[in-house]
Amino acid sequence: MVKMNEVIANIKPLNEKAMAEARARQDNLTKPQGSLGQLESLSIQIAGIKGNSRPQIAHKVIFTLAGDHGVTEEGVSAYPSEVTPQMVYNFLRGGAGINVLARHVGARVVVSDLGVGSVLERHPDLKDKKVAMGTRNMTKGPAMSREEALRSIEAGIELVEEELSKGMDILGTGDMGIGNTTPSSAITAVITGADVALATGRGTGLDNEGLKRKVETIKKALDINRPDPKDPIDVLSKVGGFEIGGIAGVILAGARYRIPVVIDGFISGAAALIATSLASQVKPYLIAAHQSVEQGHKIILEYLGLKPLLNLDLRLGEGTGAALGIFLVEASLKVLNEMATFAEAGVSEKIDEN
């Protein structure tokens, strides 16, 4: 907890001077003011995060964290839990969706085991941060202890700090964990106050009966555990997942080290709820890559006041949406840095009507 509190204490506000200078440049580029919409506001936000009115991105990192969930015993997923370790090996081989899109945008993928429910083979590219062999079934008591919840958050912080020396100008978050939309829905319902049925979607493809069972499972877990919405560590420990805690730690560390944090979909959104509940000053560092098909994700984005860059009906996770978001962030900075101003291009400016 010492590490987490130290990180939170060192999260500073965005640099207003750099943002003002970036905004002034955007307003003088050869285009009508505001005509590039979110690409303009994105570049100004990045300037504030970096404390540099002309920021550039060279080193891009996506953190894909894996964990299993005891609640899958309740039949809340269309896929078996053994898919989690199988997909981790797929990530390490470079054959998953996140690998393809990360290569496309020039990002490296950091894969970490936060709580996969089996012993994974050692691999030079696998970061072992396992807290436990998956969470416990939250319908029968807390998913994890408070100490385990804190450990998962600090493991995420460690992952960022261990990668800093390799270069990190922007980071994206991603997840892998069969059943993890169930704890994400539970976290969303508790922290935002949304009805469980509204915060719960079909995950990997549940039918109507499966969806009904999932909603009832979450309600049962909340009734049994009574997580305190004012205590994010309590919420995480009662109904969360190790990879969700890890992503919350990645988010906190990103803000601490003034790195733009591009969050992926629903699971990363649930982690962002935990992170911002721990430290509200994290919010200006967040960029929502997209709005997931999972209906709870829209609730999260509205609660956090984040406008998604894309809406492509994505629901894969892994950091795939974050990769596309990073691509757009980089595009926004190229506009800021490479587009000519009216004076540079010798183009007449807007006529003053006064």
N, C-alpha and C positions, 0 to 999 in steps of 0.2 A: 504493500500500500504506500510505502514511502516513495517508491519510484513514480507511481501514478500521481500522487499529490504534488511531487516536484515538477512533473511534466505539466500538469494543469496550472500550477502557479506561474509557469513561464510562457503561457500562451498570451501573446500581446495583441492589441488591436491592429487593424490594417493601417498601412502608412497613408495618411490622407494627402500628404504633399505629392507622393508618387502618383496617386490616383487622380489628383487635380491636373497634374502635368499630362498624364495619359489621356484624360478627358479633353483637355485643350487641344492636344494633337489630333485626336479623333474628330473633333469639331472642325479642324482645318484641313482634313484630307479631302481629296477630290471626289466628293460625293455629297448629296444632301445630308445634313446632320441627322443621325439616327437611322439612316436608311439600311444599315447592316444589322440593325436590331440587336439581338443577343450577342452577336459576334463583337459588337462594340462594348457592351457592358461586361462581357467576359474578359476582354483584354484589360479593361480598367480594374476589374477585380483582381486579376493576376498581378497587375502592377502594384496594387495595395498589399497583396500577400508577400510579394518579393521585395517590396520597398525600392522598386526600380521602375521608372516611368517607361523604359523600353526593354521589358524582360524578354528573354528567349528561352526556349526549351530544347535541351539536347538529350538529357537522360530521363527516360520514362520507365516507370516500374509499376507492375500490377501485382498485388499480393493476393494470391488465391489460397484461402485457408480452409482446411477440411476438418470435419467432426461428425460423429454419429450421435443418434438420439434414441434414448430408451423408449420414448413415446411411440416409436414405430411398432411396438408390440400391440398397439391398439388399432392397427390397420389403417393408419392415416396417410399412407403413401402407396402409390401404384407400383413402386419399385422396391425390391428387397434391399436391406442394408448393405449387403455385400457389394453393391454397386459403388459405394463410397470409396473403398480401397482400390477397386478396379479402375475407377476414374482417376484417382491420384496417380496410378502407374501410367495411365494414358497421358496425363499432363506432363509427366516426367519424360515420356517418349516424344512429346511434341505433337500428339495427334488429336488433341481436343479443340473444340471451338475457340477457346481462349488463346490457345497457341497460334492458331491461324490468324486471328484478328490482331493479336499482339505483334506477330511478325509483320502484318500489314501496316501497322502504325509505328513500328520500330521500337516497341517496348519489350523489356525483359520481364519474364514471369517468375515470381518467387513463390514456390509451392511449400506449404507448411502443414504438418500434422498437428492440429491442436487437440484432437480427441477422437481420432478414428478408433472404432471398436475392435481393432485387431492389430497385431504386431506387423508393421510394415517392414519390408526389406530395406536395408540401408542403401542409400543412393547419394552420390555427391551433391545432387541438386535438391534434395529433400531436407527442409529445415524441420528438425524434430523439436517441437514445443509441446508435446503431448502432456496434457494435464491429467487425463484419466482415459480409460478405455470406453469412451462414449459417456453421455449423460445418463442419469437414471430416469425411469419412467415417471414423468411429472404428474401422472394421475394417482400416484401412490405416495407422493411426498416430493420434496424439493429435487429439482433436476441435478443440482450440485450443491456443495457447501458454499458458504460465503467466501471462504479461503480459496476454493477452486475458482470461483467467479473472479476474484481479484487476480489470481494467478493467470487466468486466460487473458485479462486485459493487459497485464504487464508483459505477457508473452508477445502480444501484438506490438507493444511499445518497443520491446527488444528487437523484434524483426526489422522495424524501421531503422533503429539505431545501428544495427549490424550491417545494414545495406548503405548507409549514408556515405561511407568512404568510397564506394564505387560510383557515386554520382546519382543524384535524384532531384530533378527539377520539377517533377510532377508525379503523383502516385494515383493509382486506381485500386479499388477494393473489389474482391471477388470471393466466392464461397463454393464449397462442395460439401453436401451432407444430406443424404436421403432422410426425408422427414423434416427438414429444417424450416419449411414454411409454417409448420405447426407452432413451434416456439416463437417464430417471428410474428405470427398472428396474435399469439398470446401477449407478447411484449407490446404490440401496437394497441391492442384493446386496453391494456392496463395504463400505459403512459398517455395515450391520447384521449382515453375515455370513450372510445368508439365501441359500439355494440359488437360482440364477438362475431355474429353472423356477417356483419358488414366488413369486418377486418379479415375474414377468412375466404380464401379462394381454393381452386382445384389443384394447386401445386403441380405435380408432374402429370396430371391428367385423371383425377378422380371422377367417377361417375356421380350421379345425384345421391345415391345411397352412401357412397364414400364421403362425399362432402358433408352430408348430414352427420355422419359418424365423427368426422373431424371436428365439426363445430361443437358437438356434445362432449367430445374428449377435452377440448380446450376449456369449456365451461366447467367441467368436472375438476380439471387441474387448478383453475382459478379459485373454485370453491374450497378445495382442499388446502391450497397453499397460501391464499390471501396475500399475494404480493403487495408491497407498499408502493404506490405510484410515486411517492415523494423520495423514495430510496432506490435509485437505479441499480445498485449492487444487489439489493434484495430482489428486485424484479428479475435480474439476470440469473441469480442463483435459484430462484423458485421455478422459473419457466423458460430459461434461456438455453443457449448452446455454447459450447466452447469456441467454435469458430465465430459465433456472433460476438462473444466477449473479445476475442482476438481482433476482429475487425474494428470494434470500438477502440481498442488500444492503438491500432494503426491510425485511426482517425485522429485521436488525441496527439499522437506523436507527430503526425503530419502538420497539425496546427502549431505545435510547439516549435518545430524546425522551419516554420514559414514555407511549407510546401503545399501547393494546391492539392486538395483531396477530391478526386472524382469518384463519387459513389455509384455503384452499380444499381441493382434492382432492389427487390423486396427485402432480402436478407441483409444486404448492406444498409438499407433504410432502417431496419430494426436496430442494427448496431449503431446507426447515427442517432437514433432516439436515446440509446443508452449513453452515448458519448456526450450529446448536447445536454442531457439531464445532469450529467456529472460536471459539465463546463459549458455554459451557454455561449461563452466567447469563441467556441469552435465554429459556430454557424457561418460566419463570413468566409471561412476557409473551404466550405463545402460547395461542390458543383454537382448537381444532379444530372447524370448522364442521360437518363431516359425514364419514362414512366412504364413500369411493368404491366403485363396483363393482370397480374395478381391485384385484386381490387383493394387490398389493404395498403398497397404501395401509394396509391393516390391519397389516401388518408394521411400517410406519413409525410408526403411532400407538402401537402396543404398545411399540416401542423407545423412543419419546419419552415414554411414560407419559401420553399425552393421551387423554381420553375424548371422543369426538365428540358434538356436540349433536344431530345428526340422522343418520338412515340411510334415505335416500330413493332408493337405487339410482341416484344421480347419477353421470355420467361426462362431462359436457360441458366442465368447466373454465371458463375465461374469468373466474372469480371469482363464478360463479352461486351456488355453495354458500356462499361467504363472505358474499354479500349476505343470504342467509337467516340466517346465523349472526349478523350484525350486528343484524338484526331481533330476535333472541332476547336478545342482550346488552342492547339498549335496553329490552326488556320486563323484564329482571331488575332494571335500575336503577329503572324506574318502580315496581316492587313495593317496592323498598327505600325510595324517596323518598316515595311517595304513599300507601302502605298505612298505616292507623292502628295505633298500638300498643294494647295492652290498656288502658293507662291513658287514652290519648286517646279511645278509643271507649267507655269505661265497661263493658268486657266482662270477666267473671270469668276469671281465669287457671286453669291446670291445678291440680287439687287435689293438695297435697303428701301423698303416701301415708305419709310417715314420721311 
